[in-house]
């Protein structure tokens, strides 16, 4: 997948590629070193800036519980896919150490970034690729979610690798590694989030079907086979557990608020300040300094396209921009809430055109303007990294405090005698149940999977507790149960099932 091309660049004239691109393709081992250094720095930054002992978030507990022997599997709602549980299984299947899981995922995410960038050698100069990797890796959202048991980073890595392998396989029909790369990277995306994989590969599918110059039957087969291999289990599970594929898609849409026309750009802007989930997405916008990079992104991407036309690599940049656009459509215009991780594939795909623009500005051919360009770019990037670090630090501190609160509540529940096997329901029952070692159930909402009578019957044979906020009212069946203070919540414990004191 990483071998050097022996054919002209995509979109280049037959008399040869630009000198910069030729230099990046010369034999020698040095061309991979900048990419490896960026990936290694990314891994190290995750370990230093995102605390390995941060604890698991809500969605993480759902994914990890599917393979962990230390807690029952949480309800797996329709939109979720089994990619993350399989990704974390080598650690979570035998160890309950969150720190070990974070280290494992940080190393794996650094390796993934390196491989995705290496695919593009020969299509762009190595200095552009290294800069693109650095830009993507220094976003707070990339650093925050790289070591987490979440799917979005891996969709981003899969999308970046897929487009690069697609271009290589199209340019060189004998490049079997690139063809395999298309299938495997598409499968990775579909393995993590099947619908995101379809959106990210849509321009590639359209090209190989509708554009005569791009028709390559083997490319179409690789794309379709990758989608089927990655999403196959999700489709089968739809018929086994969700009432069919159409029903699962419908349930997924309902859980996400009903997919349709929803202008979520403002919601995404609000989430840039470190809100992991902006639902409902209300409140003031973050500081303008936090948002300025977001507005600069499309401007620099367009400038990257202009530079690509001059450098005769138009097709490569256009395809990156097209896939970034389709990957962002559902999360910018079809969903009624926001989370910054949703746009990670967009940021990964735009990183190369943006880096191309910035490298061109720094190496401006007009020597009179070069010192000013270098100064402006350096100051802009320094300010950008400082802002990203500040948002990351605040987000990690806030998230760590929240997860420690869940752990403290689990300790209080253990003192009340609520120990495995046990059952929790109510406010934030899913993550607290994981920390406690209990099952979690719900009678309504997105995770509804039981009835009130079933909960009452369970309370006769094992510890059962209903969680509410301070001042909140328990459901009717639990109003006679004894309330206990658990952290900043109340736990109504079923009588006779718990052995602790009030």
Number of C-alpha atoms within 10 A of each C-alpha: 21 19 14 17 17 11 14 19 26 20 17 17 12 9 7 13 21 17 11 14 20 16 14 20 20 13 9 8 7 11 19 17 12 17 26 20 16 23 25 18 16 27 24 16 16 26 19 10 15 25 18 20 16 19 23 27 18 15 16 18 22 24 27 29 25 22 21 21 15 19 22 22 20 22 19 16 17 23 18 17 23 20 25 24 23 17 19 22 18 13 19 22 17 12 14 15 13 17 17 15 22 26 20 16 23 26 19 16 26 23 16 18 29 23 20 28 25 22 25 24 24 26 24 23 20 25 17 21 26 24 21 26 26 19 22 22 26 21 19 26 24 24 25 24 23 27 26 27 24 22 26 24 29 25 31 30 24 29 30 30 28 30 27 25 29 24 24 33 24 21 19 17 13 11 19 14 14 27 25 20 27 32 25 23 28 32 29 27 31 27 28 28 24 25 16 23 26 20 17 31 23 16 21 21 17 13 16 20 15 10 11 9 9 16 16 17 10 14 26 20 15 22 28 19 18 25 25 19 18 27 26 17 14 25 18 13 18 18 14 11 11 17 12 15 18 13 14 21 16 16 19 18 16 14 16 15 15 15 17 12 12 16 17 20 15 14 24 25 20 24 23 24 24 25 18 18 14 19 14 10 19 12 9 7 16 14 11 10 13 19 18 11 17 14 10 11 16 15 12 20 24 18 19 27 23 15 19 21 17 11 17 18 22 19 17 25 27 18 19 25 24 17 23 27 19 18 30 20 17 22 24 22 15 18 21 23 23 26 21 24 22 22 23 24 26 23 25 27 28 28 29 29 30 26 24 25 23 24 18 16 20 18 15 16 10 9 10 9 13 15 13 14 18 17 12 14 15 14 11 13 15 12 14 19 15 13 19 22 17 14 19 23 18 13 20 18 13 14 19 19 14 16 20 16 16 26 21 18 23 24 17 19 25 17 16 20 17 27 21 17 15 23 24 28 23 20 18 15 24 23 25 26 29 28 22 27 24 28 23 27 22 20 16 12 8 16 17 12 14 13 12 16 11 10 22 14 11 16 20 13 13 18 25 31 31 22 25 23 16 13 8 11 13 20 13 8 12 19 13 13 16 14 20 18 17 23 17 13 17 23 29 26 26 26 16 13 19 21 14 13 8 9
